[in-house]
Amino acid sequence: MTTAAASPSSSLNGATIRRLLPAYGVYVALAVLVLFNIAWTDNFLAWSNLRIQLVQVTPVVIVALGMALVIGTEGIDLSVGSVMALGAALIPLYLGYGMIPAIVLAVLGGVFVGLINGGLVAFVGLQPIVATLAMLVAGRGVALVVSNGRYKDIRDKDFLAIGTDAFLGVPYTVWIAAVLAVVVGFVIRRTVFGRRLLAIGDNRAAAQLAGVPVKRVLVTVYIIAAVLAAIAGVIQVSRIGSADASRIGLLIELSAITAVVVGGTPLTGGKIRVLGTVAGAFLMQLLTATMISNNLKDSTAQMVQAVIILVAVYTARERRTR
């Protein structure tokens, strides 16, 4: 009789953990990692170190915000790294006309790629992974053609100030990422577009029958994701002071997907956790930095990240099927 009475309680506890883990697991893991670093990593709380961590994670956060929107529609965008490279390649070509025109043209490059991705998914009917995989290859190829396969140094002081200067002691790039996160969160929670986006991810056929302009929303989502990737490319160029189309944005799509999934957004769509996505990006950045500072190999960090991804995907999947 005692065993029978304890069984429901044990089951309830297990169900509660499975319910809470996708939503709050990333915050618990991040808090544990921060406490570990405070105890064991020298000068972890020094502003110079925290500034480095914030600046390094900023491009991933920005790209991950766009990726979260795409995944919310039950899609994926593998071309974001190539969009960063394309934006980086366009900057030095037009910087002679002024900083603003150069940035605008880099962003327009993102709009162009996003329009193609969205068109292939919404109107042609290609699977998102296929459409964006094609643009992953083509986009970086175009970037290399535009830049003649060479990296170019940037000497415009106003442009470089974006990546090096600060406001109230906080780097401009961090402010930009924070503002974009707030805007994306507002769009998801407070606008008709956000509700339509989530409805498409939850059940596209039902959304279509309910009168949601599915194709228009999908195209817009992929354009937004590409624009955010282009902005991340601009920030990266301003931070490192050079445009290298062969290296900028390389594999960032994997980091962005990891941040989104670890942050609690299911790959099956219909739900987006913006704050969780930001926390996921910080978690993976801090995990890598922690292992490096404690003299562990980069391969070890990658294996740990792989385990975290598997756990996050599994818990999200289990929650979806219940």
HUCORWO-V833454 format. One record per pair of residues at least 12 apart in sequence whose C-alpha atoms are under 8 Angstrom apart, sorted by the first residue. I is the first residue (numbers start at 1). J is the second residue. D is the distance in whole Angstrom. If there is no record, write none. Layout:
i->I j->J d->D
i->I j->J d->D
This chain:
i->18 j->315 d->7
i->18 j->318 d->8
i->18 j->319 d->7
i->19 j->319 d->7
i->21 j->315 d->7
i->22 j->262 d->8
i->22 j->263 d->7
i->22 j->264 d->5
i->22 j->265 d->8
i->22 j->312 d->7
i->22 j->315 d->6
i->22 j->316 d->6
i->23 j->263 d->7
i->23 j->264 d->5
i->23 j->276 d->8
i->24 j->264 d->8
i->26 j->262 d->6
i->26 j->263 d->6
i->26 j->264 d->8
i->26 j->276 d->7
i->26 j->279 d->7
i->26 j->280 d->6
i->26 j->283 d->7
i->27 j->276 d->8
i->27 j->279 d->7
i->29 j->283 d->7
i->30 j->279 d->7
i->30 j->282 d->8
i->30 j->283 d->5
i->33 j->283 d->8
i->33 j->286 d->8
i->33 j->287 d->7
i->37 j->290 d->7
i->41 j->290 d->8
i->41 j->293 d->7
i->41 j->294 d->8
i->51 j->170 d->8
i->51 j->171 d->8
i->53 j->285 d->7
i->53 j->286 d->7
i->54 j->174 d->7
i->55 j->171 d->7
i->55 j->173 d->7
i->55 j->174 d->7
i->56 j->285 d->8
i->57 j->281 d->7
i->57 j->282 d->7
i->57 j->285 d->6
i->58 j->173 d->7
i->58 j->174 d->6
i->58 j->177 d->6
i->58 j->232 d->8
i->59 j->177 d->8
i->59 j->232 d->5
i->59 j->233 d->8
i->59 j->235 d->7
i->59 j->236 d->7
i->60 j->232 d->8
i->60 j->252 d->7
i->60 j->255 d->7
i->60 j->256 d->6
i->60 j->281 d->7
i->61 j->177 d->7
i->61 j->256 d->7
i->61 j->259 d->8
i->61 j->277 d->8
i->61 j->278 d->6
i->61 j->281 d->6
i->62 j->177 d->6
i->62 j->180 d->7
i->62 j->181 d->8
i->62 j->228 d->6
i->62 j->229 d->7
i->62 j->231 d->8
i->62 j->232 d->6
i->63 j->80 d->7
i->63 j->225 d->7
i->63 j->228 d->6
i->63 j->229 d->5
i->63 j->232 d->7
i->63 j->252 d->8
i->63 j->253 d->8
i->63 j->256 d->6
i->64 j->255 d->8
i->64 j->256 d->4
i->64 j->257 d->7
i->64 j->259 d->7
i->64 j->260 d->6
i->64 j->277 d->7
i->64 j->278 d->8
i->64 j->281 d->8
i->65 j->181 d->7
i->65 j->184 d->7
i->65 j->225 d->8
i->65 j->228 d->8
i->65 j->260 d->8
i->65 j->274 d->7
i->65 j->277 d->7
i->65 j->278 d->8
i->66 j->221 d->8
i->66 j->224 d->6
i->66 j->225 d->4
i->66 j->226 d->7
i->66 j->228 d->6
i->66 j->229 d->7
i->67 j->225 d->6
i->67 j->256 d->7
i->67 j->257 d->7
i->67 j->260 d->7
i->68 j->257 d->8
i->68 j->260 d->6
i->68 j->265 d->7
i->68 j->272 d->6
i->68 j->273 d->8
i->68 j->274 d->7
i->68 j->277 d->7
i->69 j->197 d->8
i->69 j->221 d->6
i->69 j->225 d->7
i->69 j->272 d->7
i->70 j->221 d->6
i->70 j->222 d->7
i->70 j->225 d->7
i->71 j->201 d->8
i->71 j->265 d->8
i->71 j->266 d->8
i->71 j->267 d->6
i->71 j->268 d->8
i->71 j->269 d->6
i->71 j->272 d->8
i->72 j->197 d->7
i->72 j->198 d->6
i->72 j->201 d->5
i->72 j->265 d->7
i->72 j->266 d->8
i->72 j->267 d->7
i->72 j->268 d->8
i->72 j->269 d->4
i->72 j->270 d->5
i->72 j->271 d->6
i->72 j->272 d->6
i->73 j->197 d->6
i->73 j->198 d->6
i->73 j->199 d->8
i->73 j->200 d->6
i->73 j->201 d->4
i->73 j->202 d->7
i->73 j->218 d->8
i->73 j->269 d->5
i->73 j->270 d->6
i->74 j->200 d->8
i->74 j->201 d->5
i->74 j->202 d->8
i->74 j->267 d->6
i->74 j->268 d->5
i->74 j->269 d->4
i->74 j->270 d->7
i->75 j->128 d->6
i->75 j->129 d->7
i->75 j->267 d->8
i->75 j->269 d->8
i->76 j->128 d->6
i->76 j->129 d->6
i->76 j->132 d->8
i->77 j->128 d->7
i->77 j->129 d->7
i->77 j->132 d->5
i->77 j->133 d->8
i->77 j->222 d->8
i->77 j->225 d->8
i->77 j->253 d->8
i->78 j->129 d->7
i->78 j->132 d->5
i->78 j->133 d->6
i->78 j->135 d->8
i->78 j->136 d->6
i->78 j->253 d->6
i->79 j->132 d->5
i->79 j->133 d->6
i->79 j->134 d->8
i->79 j->135 d->5
i->79 j->136 d->4
i->79 j->137 d->8
i->79 j->139 d->7
i->79 j->253 d->7
i->80 j->136 d->7
i->80 j->225 d->7
i->80 j->226 d->6
i->80 j->229 d->5
i->80 j->249 d->8
i->80 j->252 d->7
i->80 j->253 d->6
i->81 j->136 d->7
i->81 j->229 d->7
i->81 j->248 d->7
i->81 j->249 d->4
i->81 j->250 d->6
i->81 j->251 d->6
i->81 j->252 d->6
i->81 j->253 d->6
i->82 j->135 d->8
i->82 j->136 d->5
i->82 j->137 d->7
i->82 j->139 d->5
i->82 j->140 d->5
i->82 j->143 d->8
i->82 j->249 d->6
i->82 j->250 d->7
i->83 j->109 d->8
i->83 j->110 d->6
i->83 j->113 d->7
i->83 j->139 d->6
i->83 j->140 d->7
i->83 j->226 d->6
i->83 j->229 d->6
i->83 j->230 d->6
i->83 j->233 d->8
i->83 j->249 d->8
i->84 j->229 d->5
i->84 j->230 d->5
i->84 j->231 d->8
i->84 j->232 d->6
i->84 j->233 d->4
i->84 j->234 d->7
i->84 j->248 d->7
i->84 j->249 d->5
i->85 j->139 d->8
i->85 j->140 d->6
i->85 j->143 d->6
i->85 j->233 d->6
i->85 j->244 d->7
i->85 j->245 d->5
i->85 j->246 d->7
i->85 j->247 d->7
i->85 j->248 d->5
i->85 j->249 d->6
i->86 j->106 d->7
i->86 j->109 d->7
i->86 j->110 d->8
i->86 j->139 d->7
i->86 j->140 d->7
i->86 j->142 d->7
i->86 j->143 d->4
i->86 j->144 d->8
i->86 j->230 d->8
i->86 j->233 d->8
i->86 j->245 d->7
i->87 j->105 d->8
i->87 j->106 d->4
i->87 j->107 d->7
i->87 j->109 d->6
i->87 j->110 d->7
i->87 j->143 d->8
i->87 j->230 d->5
i->87 j->231 d->8
i->87 j->233 d->6
i->87 j->234 d->6
i->88 j->106 d->7
i->88 j->230 d->8
i->88 j->233 d->5
i->88 j->234 d->6
i->88 j->236 d->8
i->88 j->237 d->6
i->88 j->243 d->5
i->88 j->244 d->7
i->88 j->245 d->6
i->88 j->248 d->7
i->89 j->143 d->6
i->89 j->144 d->8
i->89 j->146 d->6
i->89 j->147 d->5
i->89 j->243 d->6
i->89 j->244 d->7
i->89 j->245 d->6
i->90 j->102 d->7
i->90 j->105 d->7
i->90 j->106 d->6
i->90 j->143 d->8
i->90 j->146 d->7
i->90 j->147 d->8
i->91 j->103 d->7
i->91 j->105 d->8
i->91 j->106 d->6
i->91 j->234 d->7
i->91 j->243 d->8
i->92 j->152 d->7
i->92 j->154 d->7
i->92 j->243 d->7
i->95 j->156 d->8
i->99 j->156 d->8
i->99 j->158 d->7
i->99 j->159 d->6
i->103 j->234 d->7
i->106 j->230 d->6
i->106 j->231 d->8
i->106 j->234 d->7
i->107 j->227 d->6
i->107 j->230 d->5
i->107 j->231 d->7
i->108 j->227 d->8
i->109 j->230 d->7
i->110 j->223 d->7
i->110 j->226 d->5
i->110 j->227 d->5
i->110 j->228 d->8
i->110 j->229 d->7
i->110 j->230 d->5
i->111 j->223 d->5
i->111 j->224 d->8
i->111 j->226 d->6
i->111 j->227 d->6
i->112 j->223 d->8
i->113 j->135 d->8
i->113 j->139 d->8
i->113 j->223 d->7
i->113 j->226 d->7
i->114 j->219 d->7
i->114 j->222 d->5
i->114 j->223 d->4
i->114 j->224 d->7
i->114 j->225 d->7
i->114 j->226 d->5
i->114 j->227 d->7
i->115 j->219 d->6
i->115 j->220 d->8
i->115 j->222 d->7
i->115 j->223 d->6
i->117 j->131 d->6
i->117 j->132 d->6
i->117 j->135 d->7
i->117 j->219 d->7
i->117 j->222 d->6
i->117 j->223 d->8
i->118 j->218 d->6
i->118 j->219 d->4
i->118 j->220 d->7
i->118 j->221 d->8
i->118 j->222 d->5
i->118 j->223 d->7
i->119 j->219 d->6
i->121 j->218 d->8
i->121 j->219 d->8
i->122 j->214 d->8
i->122 j->215 d->5
i->122 j->216 d->8
i->122 j->218 d->6
i->122 j->219 d->7
i->123 j->215 d->7
i->140 j->245 d->7
i->140 j->246 d->7
i->143 j->245 d->6
i->144 j->245 d->6
i->144 j->246 d->7
i->147 j->245 d->7
i->149 j->245 d->7
i->149 j->246 d->7
i->150 j->244 d->7
i->150 j->245 d->8
i->151 j->242 d->7
i->151 j->243 d->5
i->151 j->244 d->4
i->151 j->245 d->7
i->152 j->242 d->5
i->152 j->243 d->5
i->152 j->244 d->7
i->153 j->241 d->6
i->153 j->242 d->4
i->153 j->243 d->6
i->154 j->237 d->8
i->154 j->238 d->8
i->154 j->241 d->5
i->154 j->242 d->5
i->154 j->243 d->7
i->155 j->241 d->7
i->159 j->238 d->6
i->160 j->238 d->5
i->160 j->239 d->7
i->160 j->241 d->6
i->161 j->238 d->7
i->162 j->235 d->7
i->162 j->238 d->6
i->162 j->239 d->7
i->163 j->235 d->6
i->163 j->236 d->7
i->163 j->237 d->8
i->163 j->238 d->5
i->163 j->239 d->4
i->163 j->240 d->8
i->164 j->238 d->8
i->164 j->239 d->6
i->173 j->235 d->7
i->181 j->274 d->7
i->181 j->275 d->8
i->181 j->278 d->8
i->184 j->274 d->7
i->185 j->274 d->6
i->185 j->275 d->8
i->188 j->272 d->8
i->193 j->217 d->7
i->196 j->212 d->6
i->196 j->214 d->8
i->196 j->217 d->7
i->197 j->217 d->7
i->197 j->218 d->8
i->197 j->270 d->8
i->198 j->269 d->7
i->198 j->270 d->4
i->198 j->271 d->6
i->198 j->272 d->8
i->199 j->270 d->6
i->200 j->214 d->7
i->200 j->270 d->7
i->201 j->268 d->7
i->201 j->269 d->4
i->201 j->270 d->4
i->201 j->271 d->8
i->202 j->268 d->8
i->202 j->269 d->6
i->202 j->270 d->4
i->202 j->271 d->8
i->203 j->270 d->8
i->233 j->248 d->7
i->233 j->249 d->7
i->236 j->248 d->8
i->255 j->281 d->8
i->256 j->281 d->7
i->258 j->280 d->7
i->258 j->281 d->8
i->258 j->309 d->6
i->259 j->277 d->5
i->259 j->278 d->7
i->259 j->279 d->8
i->259 j->280 d->4
i->259 j->281 d->5
i->259 j->284 d->7
i->260 j->273 d->8
i->260 j->276 d->7
i->260 j->277 d->5
i->260 j->278 d->8
i->260 j->280 d->7
i->260 j->281 d->8
i->261 j->277 d->8
i->261 j->280 d->8
i->261 j->309 d->7
i->261 j->312 d->6
i->261 j->313 d->7
i->262 j->276 d->8
i->262 j->277 d->7
i->262 j->280 d->5
i->262 j->308 d->7
i->262 j->309 d->6
i->262 j->312 d->5
i->262 j->313 d->8
i->263 j->275 d->8
i->263 j->276 d->4
i->263 j->277 d->4
i->263 j->278 d->7
i->263 j->279 d->6
i->263 j->280 d->5
i->263 j->281 d->8
i->264 j->276 d->6
i->264 j->277 d->7
i->264 j->312 d->7
i->264 j->316 d->7
i->265 j->277 d->8
i->265 j->316 d->8
i->266 j->313 d->7
i->266 j->316 d->6
i->266 j->317 d->7
i->267 j->313 d->8
i->284 j->305 d->7
i->287 j->301 d->7
i->288 j->301 d->6
